[in-house]
Amino acid sequence: QSVLTQPPSASGTPGQRVTISCSGSSSNIGSNTVNWYQQFPGTAPKLLIYSNNQRPSGVPDRFSGSKSGTSASLAISGLQSEDEADYYCAAWDDSLTGRVVFGGGTKLTVL
Amino acid sequence: QVQLQESGPGLVKPSGTLSLTCAVSGGSISSSNWWSWVRQPPGKGLEWIGEIYHGGSTNYNPSLKSRVTISVDKSKNQFSLKLSSVTAADTAVYYCARGLSGLAVAGTFYYMDVWGKGTTVTVSS
């Protein structure tokens, strides 16, 4: 059971806009920033969005992040076939001694 | 361009100790970063194991804290993971990663921007 809650799957057609949600609590998303990672099968995760809505160099502006209260969202506009991957949200959690917590991951399928 | 490379035995016996090393190249482990370990069991999601700063400060996932030790070797520009009393549940791909953290107006930010390719560790007799 992951600390952050994501839908296990999402889908969309090429060109469509898709959003993936991530729900947490006051000790993680509610008080700290959210990051998103993209992972293709058999490869390491890649940082996609950091500090709620910042894109690392090289990440297309089709990817955007937002946060409100104890929830966050990843939006992908102009969906492309190469966006088919697993997406994970993550945040620092202030409970106990502090730790990084992840969502369970969302598998995005491009139909 | 910082790169990370995990290494270590791919097979560990139950009740034994898993030992992995992450070599840092293209940069110094003494930079202002945290160095993390993350694992992913087959077909499952990501789990943060813990982190270390070059000065030796560590943070561990409370669920693994009693079994985990992360250390740093500045002379070799690498850091290591030891996980004791392993069981089949510890079978996973283990990744090392570079973490950037700090305190901002929006709260604590912590993200991992450079990752190793991962190494598969199987716990089996």
Interface residues (C-beta under 8 A of the other chain):
Chain A: S2 S31 N32 T33 N35 Y37 T43 A44 P45 K46 L47 Y50 S51 N52 P56 Y88 A90 A91 W92 D94 L96 T97 G98 R99 V100 V101 F102 G103 G104 G105
Chain B: S36 V38 G45 L46 E47 W48 E51 N59 Y60 N61 P62 Y95 G99 S101 A104 A106 G107 T108 F109 Y110 Y111 M112 D113 W115 G116 K117 G118
